Amino acid sequence: MIHFFDSPRHTLSLSHAVLLSGLVLLFMGILGGYIVDHRLGLAEQVLAHMLIITGPVLLKIGYIVRINACQRLHIPY
Protein backbone atom coordinates (compact mmCIF):
# COMPACT_ATOMS: atom_id res chain seq x y z
CA MET A 1 0.00 0.00 0.00
CA ILE A 2 2.90 2.34 0.68
CA HIS A 3 4.10 1.93 -2.91
CA PHE A 4 0.68 3.18 -4.04
CA PHE A 5 1.51 6.64 -2.70
CA ASP A 6 4.85 6.74 -4.51
CA SER A 7 3.09 7.51 -7.77
CA PRO A 8 1.42 10.94 -7.82
CA ARG A 9 -1.01 9.79 -10.53
CA HIS A 10 -2.28 6.96 -8.32
CA THR A 11 -2.52 9.36 -5.41
CA LEU A 12 -4.55 11.77 -7.55
CA SER A 13 -6.97 9.03 -8.57
CA LEU A 14 -7.29 7.96 -4.93
CA SER A 15 -8.08 11.54 -3.94
CA HIS A 16 -10.83 11.73 -6.55
CA ALA A 17 -12.36 8.52 -5.20
CA VAL A 18 -12.23 9.79 -1.62
CA LEU A 19 -13.76 13.13 -2.65
CA LEU A 20 -16.58 11.39 -4.49
CA SER A 21 -17.30 9.01 -1.63
CA GLY A 22 -17.34 11.93 0.81
CA LEU A 23 -19.88 13.76 -1.34
CA VAL A 24 -22.05 10.66 -1.63
CA LEU A 25 -21.96 10.03 2.12
CA LEU A 26 -22.78 13.67 2.87
CA PHE A 27 -25.69 13.64 0.42
CA MET A 28 -27.02 10.37 1.86
CA GLY A 29 -26.73 11.75 5.39
CA ILE A 30 -28.62 14.93 4.53
CA LEU A 31 -31.25 12.95 2.68
CA GLY A 32 -31.75 10.46 5.49
CA GLY A 33 -31.33 12.88 8.38
CA TYR A 34 -33.50 15.74 7.22
CA ILE A 35 -35.59 14.91 4.16
CA VAL A 36 -36.97 11.41 4.73
CA ASP A 37 -36.45 11.32 8.51
CA HIS A 38 -40.13 10.69 9.22
CA ARG A 39 -39.91 7.34 7.39
CA LEU A 40 -36.81 6.08 9.22
CA GLY A 41 -36.39 4.49 12.61
CA LEU A 42 -34.16 5.86 15.33
CA ALA A 43 -31.13 3.73 14.40
CA GLU A 44 -31.31 4.80 10.76
CA GLN A 45 -31.60 8.46 11.76
CA VAL A 46 -28.55 8.16 14.01
CA LEU A 47 -26.64 6.52 11.16
CA ALA A 48 -27.73 9.28 8.78
CA HIS A 49 -26.50 11.95 11.18
CA MET A 50 -23.19 10.09 11.54
CA LEU A 51 -22.86 10.21 7.76
CA ILE A 52 -23.24 13.99 7.94
CA ILE A 53 -20.09 14.00 10.08
CA THR A 54 -18.05 11.45 8.13
CA GLY A 55 -18.86 12.90 4.69
CA PRO A 56 -17.09 16.24 5.23
CA VAL A 57 -14.18 14.46 6.94
CA LEU A 58 -13.63 12.40 3.78
CA LEU A 59 -13.99 15.55 1.69
CA LYS A 60 -11.24 17.26 3.67
CA ILE A 61 -8.92 14.24 3.53
CA GLY A 62 -9.51 13.83 -0.19
CA TYR A 63 -8.83 17.50 -0.83
CA ILE A 64 -5.56 17.42 1.12
CA VAL A 65 -4.43 14.31 -0.77
CA ARG A 66 -5.42 16.02 -4.04
CA ILE A 67 -3.39 19.11 -3.20
CA ASN A 68 -0.40 16.92 -2.36
CA ALA A 69 -0.68 14.98 -5.63
CA CYS A 70 -1.14 18.13 -7.72
CA GLN A 71 1.87 19.71 -6.09
CA ARG A 72 4.00 16.64 -6.86
CA LEU A 73 2.74 16.64 -10.48
CA HIS A 74 3.30 20.42 -10.81
CA ILE A 75 -0.38 20.92 -11.69
CA PRO A 76 -2.00 24.14 -10.41
CA TYR A 77 -4.72 23.35 -7.93
N, C-alpha and C positions, 0 to 999 in steps of 0.2 A: 504494500500500500504506500510505503514511503516513496518508492520509485515513481508512483503515479504523480506525485507533486513535483518531480524533477522537470517534467515537461510543462511549459507554460500553456501550451494548447490544451492539454488534458485538464489542467487546472481551470482554464477558462470555460471549458465545457462542463466541468463539475459545478462551477459557480452558477452557470445558467440553469442547471438542473435544481440546485438548491434555491435559487431565486424563484423559479417556477413553482416548486413545491411549497415554498413559504407563502406565495400568493394564493395558491389553491387552498392551503390550510386556513389562511386568514379569511378567505371568502366563505369556506364551509363553516367556520366558526361564527361569522356574522350572520350567515343564513340560518344556522341552527339555533344560535343564541338569541336572536332578536326578531327574525322574520317568521319562522315557523315554530316558535317556542311553545305555543299553546298546544301543539300536536305531540310534543315530546315529553317523555318522563323526566324525572329529576336527574337520573344518572346521565341521560343523553344531553340535558342542558348543561350539566357540570362539564361534561366532555367538550361540548361546543364552546364554553367559555374558556376552557384550557387551550383550545385551538386558537382562540383569539390572542392568547399569550405566546404560544409557540410559533405561530405564523410570522409575526414581526421579528422574532429572534432569528428564524431561518433567513428572513430577508436581510437582516443586518450582517449575518455571517456570510451569506452569499455575495453581498455587495463588497465586503472587505476582501474576500477571496478574488472577486472580479477585479478590484483595483490592483491587487497584488499581481495578478496574471497580466493585466494590461500594462503595468509598469515594467514587468519583465519582458514583454513583447514590444515595448516602445510604442504602444498604441495610446493615443489620447483618450482619457476616460472622462 
